[in-house]
Amino acid sequence: MTDQPAPQRSFWRKIWEFPLVALIVALVLAMLCAAAVSVFNAQLLQPKIAEPWPTIISSIGIVVLSIAVYKLAIRKLGAKKHDDLPFGPALKDTALGFAGGGVLISICVGLAALTGVYTISGEGQGTDLVMIVFVAGIYAGFFEELLLRGIVFRWLEEMLGSWIALALSSLMFGFLHAGNDNATFFSSLAISIEAGILLGAAYMLTRNLWLAIGLHAGWNVIQGLWDVPISGNDVDGLVQARLEGPEVLAGGGFGLEATIFALVVATGAGIWMLVRAARAGRIVKPMWSRKGNPITAY
């Protein structure tokens, strides 16, 4: 018997499966999910249900709807079919990531305390716990990772390779925070480096989104519980604390994400995972270097 040649794809199928086209279609589908939840929240929940339930329901709703749309459509886009939200490792990887994110930001808080820029003055009122857990944790942790790592990074990587995709998606992620309260050029650049590398590396190492989702959510939630601004957004946590001192140490109102502490701690953890990913053969070459060879990193 002789091997049969692989069937040739039609011109329009090549266009449909091109990474940039898949990226755009996936982004549109994800944003439609967000828009649908937003309309549902504004029209049906808020007029009828007292706070904080609309926030809780809409945060959970966008996760459930996004998973459904991802499973039904987004994972089937592009030439390389891959499921970034497999249910098998979901609980373990998310829990591991949440713990890891909490430890990393707590190390930053500890370093800030040791240098005298972070001080606890009393017990917090905890009035923002719903926002911290459901918006900064569940919503931001899941939906931002789906957009930036599960869609933008994934298909940029298929087209441009891992390193260029990591750089571009990291910069995009960081400067999407430029409109936050107390944001500066340095704070956006810091998030690009520390969080972009950390979360991108988590995706590259595991080849699914759950570890990155857990890291993102754990970092945000524990940061808020320490009464540290979450990406510039002031919150009321479990303690009442102050960040005062040089901007490079105290963040200048944006929080610890705009400090040398986060740059060293989070970036260091991200580089460690990048090294592990490279050793495990999880690096994707640019499409012009693959010369038609299939992607084997995942």
QUIMOQUI-V776304 format. One record per residue. N is the residue number from 1. RES is the residue in three letters. SS is DSSP state (hx for helix, st for strand, lp for the rest). Layout:
<<N & RES & SS> <N & RES & SS>>
This chain:
<<1 & MET & lp> <2 & THR & lp> <3 & ASP & lp> <4 & GLN & lp> <5 & PRO & lp> <6 & ALA & lp> <7 & PRO & lp> <8 & GLN & lp> <9 & ARG & lp> <10 & SER & lp> <11 & PHE & hx> <12 & TRP & hx> <13 & ARG & hx> <14 & LYS & hx> <15 & ILE & hx> <16 & TRP & hx> <17 & GLU & hx> <18 & PHE & lp> <19 & PRO & hx> <20 & LEU & hx> <21 & VAL & hx> <22 & ALA & hx> <23 & LEU & hx> <24 & ILE & hx> <25 & VAL & hx> <26 & ALA & hx> <27 & LEU & hx> <28 & VAL & hx> <29 & LEU & hx> <30 & ALA & hx> <31 & MET & hx> <32 & LEU & hx> <33 & CYS & hx> <34 & ALA & hx> <35 & ALA & hx> <36 & ALA & hx> <37 & VAL & hx> <38 & SER & hx> <39 & VAL & hx> <40 & PHE & hx> <41 & ASN & hx> <42 & ALA & hx> <43 & GLN & hx> <44 & LEU & hx> <45 & LEU & hx> <46 & GLN & lp> <47 & PRO & lp> <48 & LYS & lp> <49 & ILE & lp> <50 & ALA & lp> <51 & GLU & lp> <52 & PRO & lp> <53 & TRP & hx> <54 & PRO & hx> <55 & THR & hx> <56 & ILE & hx> <57 & ILE & hx> <58 & SER & hx> <59 & SER & hx> <60 & ILE & hx> <61 & GLY & hx> <62 & ILE & hx> <63 & VAL & hx> <64 & VAL & hx> <65 & LEU & hx> <66 & SER & hx> <67 & ILE & hx> <68 & ALA & hx> <69 & VAL & hx> <70 & TYR & hx> <71 & LYS & hx> <72 & LEU & hx> <73 & ALA & lp> <74 & ILE & hx> <75 & ARG & hx> <76 & LYS & hx> <77 & LEU & lp> <78 & GLY & lp> <79 & ALA & lp> <80 & LYS & lp> <81 & LYS & lp> <82 & HIS & lp> <83 & ASP & lp> <84 & ASP & lp> <85 & LEU & lp> <86 & PRO & lp> <87 & PHE & lp> <88 & GLY & lp> <89 & PRO & lp> <90 & ALA & hx> <91 & LEU & hx> <92 & LYS & hx> <93 & ASP & hx> <94 & THR & hx> <95 & ALA & hx> <96 & LEU & hx> <97 & GLY & hx> <98 & PHE & hx> <99 & ALA & hx> <100 & GLY & hx> <101 & GLY & hx> <102 & GLY & hx> <103 & VAL & hx> <104 & LEU & hx> <105 & ILE & hx> <106 & SER & hx> <107 & ILE & hx> <108 & CYS & hx> <109 & VAL & hx> <110 & GLY & hx> <111 & LEU & hx> <112 & ALA & hx> <113 & ALA & hx> <114 & LEU & hx> <115 & THR & lp> <116 & GLY & lp> <117 & VAL & lp> <118 & TYR & st> <119 & THR & st> <120 & ILE & st> <121 & SER & st> <122 & GLY & st> <123 & GLU & st> <124 & GLY & lp> <125 & GLN & lp> <126 & GLY & lp> <127 & THR & lp> <128 & ASP & lp> <129 & LEU & hx> <130 & VAL & hx> <131 & MET & hx> <132 & ILE & hx> <133 & VAL & hx> <134 & PHE & hx> <135 & VAL & hx> <136 & ALA & hx> <137 & GLY & hx> <138 & ILE & hx> <139 & TYR & hx> <140 & ALA & hx> <141 & GLY & hx> <142 & PHE & hx> <143 & PHE & hx> <144 & GLU & hx> <145 & GLU & hx> <146 & LEU & hx> <147 & LEU & hx> <148 & LEU & hx> <149 & ARG & hx> <150 & GLY & hx> <151 & ILE & hx> <152 & VAL & hx> <153 & PHE & hx> <154 & ARG & hx> <155 & TRP & hx> <156 & LEU & hx> <157 & GLU & hx> <158 & GLU & hx> <159 & MET & hx> <160 & LEU & hx> <161 & GLY & lp> <162 & SER & hx> <163 & TRP & hx> <164 & ILE & hx> <165 & ALA & hx> <166 & LEU & hx> <167 & ALA & hx> <168 & LEU & hx> <169 & SER & hx> <170 & SER & hx> <171 & LEU & hx> <172 & MET & hx> <173 & PHE & hx> <174 & GLY & hx> <175 & PHE & hx> <176 & LEU & lp> <177 & HIS & lp> <178 & ALA & lp> <179 & GLY & lp> <180 & ASN & lp> <181 & ASP & lp> <182 & ASN & lp> <183 & ALA & lp> <184 & THR & lp> <185 & PHE & hx> <186 & PHE & hx> <187 & SER & hx> <188 & SER & hx> <189 & LEU & hx> <190 & ALA & hx> <191 & ILE & hx> <192 & SER & hx> <193 & ILE & hx> <194 & GLU & hx> <195 & ALA & hx> <196 & GLY & hx> <197 & ILE & hx> <198 & LEU & hx> <199 & LEU & hx> <200 & GLY & hx> <201 & ALA & hx> <202 & ALA & hx> <203 & TYR & hx> <204 & MET & hx> <205 & LEU & hx> <206 & THR & hx> <207 & ARG & lp> <208 & ASN & lp> <209 & LEU & lp> <210 & TRP & hx> <211 & LEU & hx> <212 & ALA & hx> <213 & ILE & hx> <214 & GLY & hx> <215 & LEU & hx> <216 & HIS & hx> <217 & ALA & hx> <218 & GLY & hx> <219 & TRP & hx> <220 & ASN & hx> <221 & VAL & hx> <222 & ILE & hx> <223 & GLN & hx> <224 & GLY & hx> <225 & LEU & hx> <226 & TRP & lp> <227 & ASP & lp> <228 & VAL & lp> <229 & PRO & lp> <230 & ILE & st> <231 & SER & lp> <232 & GLY & lp> <233 & ASN & st> <234 & ASP & lp> <235 & VAL & lp> <236 & ASP & lp> <237 & GLY & lp> <238 & LEU & lp> <239 & VAL & st> <240 & GLN & st> <241 & ALA & st> <242 & ARG & st> <243 & LEU & st> <244 & GLU & lp> <245 & GLY & lp> <246 & PRO & lp> <247 & GLU & hx> <248 & VAL & hx> <249 & LEU & hx> <250 & ALA & hx> <251 & GLY & hx> <252 & GLY & hx> <253 & GLY & hx> <254 & PHE & lp> <255 & GLY & lp> <256 & LEU & hx> <257 & GLU & hx> <258 & ALA & hx> <259 & THR & lp> <260 & ILE & hx> <261 & PHE & hx> <262 & ALA & hx> <263 & LEU & hx> <264 & VAL & hx> <265 & VAL & hx> <266 & ALA & hx> <267 & THR & hx> <268 & GLY & hx> <269 & ALA & hx> <270 & GLY & hx> <271 & ILE & hx> <272 & TRP & hx> <273 & MET & hx> <274 & LEU & hx> <275 & VAL & hx> <276 & ARG & hx> <277 & ALA & hx> <278 & ALA & hx> <279 & ARG & hx> <280 & ALA & lp> <281 & GLY & lp> <282 & ARG & lp> <283 & ILE & lp> <284 & VAL & lp> <285 & LYS & lp> <286 & PRO & lp> <287 & MET & hx> <288 & TRP & hx> <289 & SER & hx> <290 & ARG & hx> <291 & LYS & lp> <292 & GLY & lp> <293 & ASN & lp> <294 & PRO & lp> <295 & ILE & lp> <296 & THR & lp> <297 & ALA & lp> <298 & TYR & lp>>
